[in-house]
Amino acid sequence: MSCCPPNSLPANPTASDATPIKAGNTDDFFYDNATTSTLVLVFPDIYDPDSGRTKDNCVQLSAFFKVALVDVAPEYIDRAMIDFVEWFAARPFELLVAKIHNIVAHFQANHGVTTFGAVGYWSVEKTLSARGIFHKLREFPLVSHGWVNRGDVIDTGTSEAVDAAWHDEAMPFLQHHLATKDIP
């Protein structure tokens, strides 16, 4: 069983020279911004932190915030794996929350972070809603599942959706809820 609907975009592994830091008990990619005490935790899709444009998106966010691309669920989906239910069941939300608390404590103690936000690449809105965590989800039905970080931005529809997701949704949401300077 796959977590993704039919016709979803495949994994798009990338590589970078970025080196993770140890934050709590996780390896995280940290993009510092010395002008702010606000950190955005970025949660990768099910393929891992090297999926598509994920790290490039973190670099863009770091113009306004400190950013940590968190690796809370290592041993990501094997690109040939078919039993997503088993993989997901082995990573319950409560286990991930404990890791997130350790990450938060690390960045408070070692990087002066006072305010936190988060961006994710896959659907956890039901989990967040059930726990009273403020969030926002916007569906983009005209693009293939996985488009935000794995879609081909040469395609006009994908490019427009990526732009709308970042500039009409994610950045204004973060700016509003994290009380930061205006983001162009």
JOBEL-V562475 format. One line per field, one symbol per residue. ss: DSSP state (H for helix, E for strand, L for the rest). Layout:
BEGIN
ss = ???
END
This chain:
BEGIN
ss = LLLLLLLLLLLLELLLLLLLEEELLEEEEEELLLLLLEEEEEELLLLLLLELLHHHHHHHHLLLLEEEEELLLLLLLLLLLLLHHHHHHLLLHHHHHHHHHHHHHHHHHHHLLLEEEEEELLLLHHHHHHLLLLLLLLLLLLLLLLHHHHLLLLLHHHHHHHHHHHHHHHHHHHHHHHLLLLLL
END
